[in-house]
Amino acid sequence: MSAEPHPTLPPVRLPSDAELARDALVAPLFARAVRLARWAGPATRVDVGGELASDQLPEAAEALGLDAADEDAPVYASQAWRVAVDTGLVDVTEPEEDSGDGGEPEYGTATPGEDLALVAGGAPGDVLDLWLAALDTVLADAAVPELDDLVDALDAGGEIDFDRLDWNPQREADFLDGVLANLYLLTVAEGGAGEGPVPLPVLAASMIVPDEMGDPTDAVLEQVSDAMMRLDDQFRQLEPIGLVEYRPVDEALLAEEDDLGDAGAADSSGGPGPEDDEDVSRYGMVRLTPLGLYGVRARMLEAGVEAPAVGELADKGAEALLDAVSRYPGGAAQAEIEQWLAGRSLPDAVAELLAAARGDDEGAPLRRLRCQQALAPAGPEAEPAMRAVLDDPELGGLARVWLAEHGVTGVPAPDGAMVFWLTVDTIAAQLAADGETEELPQLMSSLTEHHAGFFEQVWRVDHPSTAYVLEAMGRLHPDKKASKEARKAAFKARSRQA
């Protein structure tokens, strides 16, 4: 996969390999490929390239249970055969080149491949590997121009004029990869589509309209419209392999727009205008299936893209866990932590998490915040480990918060130095997790109101982020006087650190 996706992909939640393998086996195109592999035998004849002999296509369609009266049945059989050959479900021996003596045409042979046994007797991962190979074939086919375009590009000698066709195979493959990467991101991002479908105009616009562009020009809208039509055809081809669920563009809508001479009818996102919001589904709706998420992620991983999945850290240490989830959105981070905790005894897990939360590096405050979130639902078994770190300068405040929230009595109050250290650590973690949110100024205001002489004391806190936090308070504090005091305190903190 050569498309360039979002630089920091959120983790995806996937079903088990066994569930995904079951989905792969019932994907219509893959299931047909398996049936044809089992059907192949001594009487099967293939042409050069491993394609079924044309006069055998009706027989293959019958083996698939397709209606012989359906003019598309041979096409479906041909597609399924190509997938079977490309995935190794079928082994073919191609015919020798035609001698040109005018005799009977030579044919090759086909037999079930060794990999066919993996469908029934292999592990789920084996089935998924076969499905990924099938997906590669379908994606390659989807990037090929439509037959009408190929016919229009024939020159006088019956050869395809690629200059007239304006088709670059790598460019087309990259475009489709980019579309799938964007659809993946829209699916896994917090606040994104989730399990819901994405309107085709939105997806097309994500590939065409520059982020910095306000209202798209007519030329850009025309590109979006062209991309929608191309994607409409491609998603129709990708649905049978189980990659997507797709509601095609309403052909009646296309006829209406042709009659009006207005193929654009799009807003700044490339989609239908406000008056057409209720009919947005008529422009096409697409979503990645769980199997599709697995497939797109596998292709991105193969291309060297970091595309995490929830649960893959379950056998890693606490330090790897906290470092990773510090970059995750809140919901995904909690899900990953819960799976990590599920495989460990709670006292050992708590002690390991607390040890991993220590540190004075830039990422340490956020690690401690994630650690605190991870331990929030822990029960009484966590109390001994929490009490053990009460005197720890980096973890004592965190432990006291947990013990107080769980109603534990007899916990010594923190001294002033620990209170201010925890304040700096908490704000640094919030800035690292969510940036300068609307809630942060309110938190800052509350802190300064409840601590007399806050800025006179906080700049002395021995925390690597003290100056950074005070500079943020200078920008964000809603009170101008406090904001000015924060900037002065930040200067003192910087001087002290120097």
Secondary structure, DSSP 4 states (H G I P E B T S, - for coil): ------SSPPPBP---HHHHHHHHHHSHHHHHHHHHHHH--TT-EE-TTSPBPGGGHHHHHHHTT--TT-TTHHHHHHHHHHHHHHTTSEEEEPPPPP-SSSSSPP-EEEEE-TTHHHHHHS-HHHHHHHHHHHHHHHHHHHTSPPHHHHHHTB-TTS-B-HHHHT--HHHHHHHHHHHHHHHHHHHHSTTS-TTS-EEHHHHHHHHHS-TT-SSPPHHHHHHHHHHHHHHHHHHHHHGGGTSEEEEPPPHHHHHHHHHHT-S--B-TTSSB-GGGGGGGGGG-EEEE-HHHHHHHHHHHHHTT----BTTTTTTS-HHHHHHHHTTS-HHHHHHHHHHHHHTS-HHHHHHHHHHHH---STTHHHHHHHHHHHHTT--GGGHHHHHHTTT-TTTHHHHHHHHHHTT---PPPPPHHHHHHHHHHHHHHHHHHH-S-SHHHHHHHHHHHHSTTHHHHHTT---TTHHHHHHHHHHH-SSHHHHHHHHHHHHHHHHHH-
